[in-house]
Amino acid sequence: MIDPAHFKHGMRRLAAGVSVITTCEDGQPHGFVATSVTSVAADPTPTLLVCVNRSVSCHDVIDKSGSFCVNLLAEPDLELAKAFSSGRDRHLRFSTHEWRPLSTGAPALASALASFDCVLTERVSVHTHTIFLGSVVDIVLPEGPLHPLIYAGGQFDTLGSRVRA
């Protein structure tokens, strides 16, 4: 058997984009930081997946609301990422930046690199997590440079140097 701590240490070497996953319940916004977000398909229906630990307070809200928004964070969103990854000051998470509800009612971050509004279509239970699959029903793609916030080595980071292909 592989030691879970050893597995986590290895996975921290996989750089990932940072997203804030949001949803709304009874007019109240909820959200958390995630790095386990993946495009599943573009055709015939654009679909994303997000892996959510069942211990995260937002897990049951997503399950109940039937929708979520994936907000891809940019380098300037570092403090927001820290706020959403900590339980401290949870009540202030949506007060420091501009948010707009999309068609499902889930909040979209105005400064995000992209926001994907999704309707929950499937749930897959895997150990301590649920994989939520969502059909994309709306996308917001603001103009501007693409400077993503990433997570690697157990900390938030930036690309620093950009390699041109």
Phi, psi and omega in degrees: 000142176275133176292126181305323179294321178294319176301312180299319179299318178294318181292335177294346177277351177269107179294139182219150173292152181256131179233150167253121178266126182237158174204177182219138178224121180053041178078359181259121179285147177224153178190166178202163178273139177221145171244352179264074179232134184215143170285130180262313182202154174252337186221135008277341179234120176304128185223137175241159171232150174224134179264125185233126175294134182294344178278349179288134184301333182282343184307304184291332178292317176298313181302317182285318184288330180077017178206160175201159177236131177262115180252112180280122186273148177256167181311316181293352182269017183303312182296324177296317178301318179296319180296321182280345180263359179243146177282344180289141178056034180307324183291346181262357187305320185263009183261350186260349182225168178275129180234145176226137176287140175262193189299330179277348185097350178290140182288136175249134179281122183300327183270003182295151174296325176198150175232127181246112180272125188233143170260128182294125181245331181211155176229134176232121180272127177224105180053247184270359187238161168240133173267115177263124175256134182227137173280130181283122181250348179201145178224135173245123181236087180296153175285157176133175181290153179258096178235085186288149169276135180236167178232122179205146178063025179079016179211160175287148183205178175232169180289334178067279176256138181251124180270128178265129179269000000 
